[in-house]
Amino acid sequence: MLVIRLARTGRAKYPTYRIVAAESARAATGKFVAVLGHYNPHTKELVIKREEVQKHLGNGAQPSNTVVKLLQREKVELPAWVKLKTKEPKKVDAPAAEAAETEEVTADEAAADAGEEAPAIANEDERVAEVAEEAASENVTPDADATETAESEEGKA
């Protein structure tokens, strides 16, 4: 398959590139079919042989991403099948996403959602006792932290 890509030329630490049509199996700087232009990234100078590029694209030559960007910059008309390839964003694990979406609702927020007034809790001891009572009424064991806090508060009193 024929590709249109950049072939590095120039001296050490000062690259310039040829835009070439080459066989895809060949090395990037190896043998090529035709020179279609050149590009100097330091001066941003770009020379393209438009007719030859159009001929190779018409025959199905695949341009590299960099060549597509350079051709778009020079406003060369590209076939509809030529697409600029982009990386896909990383996918987030489903359980982590669900955990991020699920929020703990405080008693104040739940009451506000229900249209009731939020219960006024004077201090942390009453809050711990309330959590323990709710858990007991629902036959669910309360959080270990909440019971330890309640027990330690009772011991201090």
N, C-alpha and C positions, 0 to 999 in steps of 0.2 A: 504494500500500500504506500502511496506517495504522501509525504507530509511536508508542510511548509514550516520551517523552524529557523532559529538563530544558530549560526555557527560562529564560535568565538575566534577572533583574529586579534592582531595588535600585539604590542610588546608586553613585557612583564608589568603587572600592576596598573596597566592602562588598557583595559579591554575595549575593543570595538567589535561589532558583529556584522556578519553577512546574513541577509535573509535569503535562504536557499530552499529549493525543492529537492528533497532527497528521499531515498527509500527508507522506510521506517526501521528496517532491520540494521541499517548501517549506523556506524558511530556518529555522534553529533558533529564532530569536526572531520568526519571521513569524506568519502567520495559522494558527490551530489550530482543531480541532474542539471540544475540551472541556478544561476545567481539571480535573484529577483529584486535585490536592493541591498542597502547597507544602513547601519544605525550606529551612531556614536552616543552612548548614554551620558557622556561628560558634557557635550555641547548640545545635546538633544537633537542633533542633525539626523534627519531621516530622509532617505531617498528610496522611492519604490517605483519599480517598473510596472505600472498599473495594468497594462494590456497582458503582460505575461502572468501576473498574479491572477487576473480574471480567468485566463485560459486554464491555469492549473486548478483553480477552484471549481471551474466548470467541469473539469474532468474528474473531480472528486477528491482532490488533495485535501487532507485534514490540516488546518492551521493549528499551531500550538496556542496556548492561552496568551502568551506574551505577544505573539504575532497578531492575534485577533485584536488585542488592545492597541497595537501600533497601527493596524489597518483602520480601526475605528477612529483613531486620532487623525489620520490622514483623510478620513471620510471616503474610504474605498467601499463601494457597495458590495456587501457580503451576501451569499445565498441564505435562504431562510433556515437551512439545516445547520448552519454554523452557529454554535452556542458557546458562550463564555462559561467555562466550568467553574463552579464555586464549591467550596467545602461546605458540607452539611453541618449544622450546629450539633453539638454533643447532646445526646438524649439523656434525660434525667430519669433515674430509676423511679418506677411507679410508686412503691411504698414511701419513698422519701417525699415525693410530690404530694401524695395524699396526706401525709403527716403535716406538711407545710400548710396545706389548705385547711385542715381541721384545726380550729382554735378552741381553746378552753374558754367557756363563757362564765363570767363571774356572776354572782348572785345579783349584783346591781344591773348588769347588762340583761340578764334573763328577766328581771322584773320590769326593766324598761321596755323590752320587747313585748312582754305580756300586757303592758299598759298599766302596771301597778307601780306603786311607790317602792323604792328600794328600802329594804329593811335597814334600820339604823343600828349598827353594831358599835358598842362603846369601845371595846378593846379586843385584843387578840385572843384572850381567854374565852370570851363569848363566841368568837368565830370558830375556834377549835371545838368547843362543845357543840355548836350548831352542826358542824360537819359530822361529828360522831353520831349525833342524833339522827341526821338524815340518812347516814349509812346504815344505822341500826333499823330504821323504819323500812328501808328498802332491802333488808336482809343481805347487805353487801358489806364486806369488811372495809373499813375506812383505810386510807393511805397509812402506811407505817409511820411516815413523818408526822402526820396529824395526831395520831394516838400517842406517839412518843412525846410530842410537844405538850399535849394535854396532860399526860401523866407527870411530866417534869414540872409543869406549871402548878399542878395540884400538890406536888411534893413541896414546892416552895411556899405555898400558902398556909 
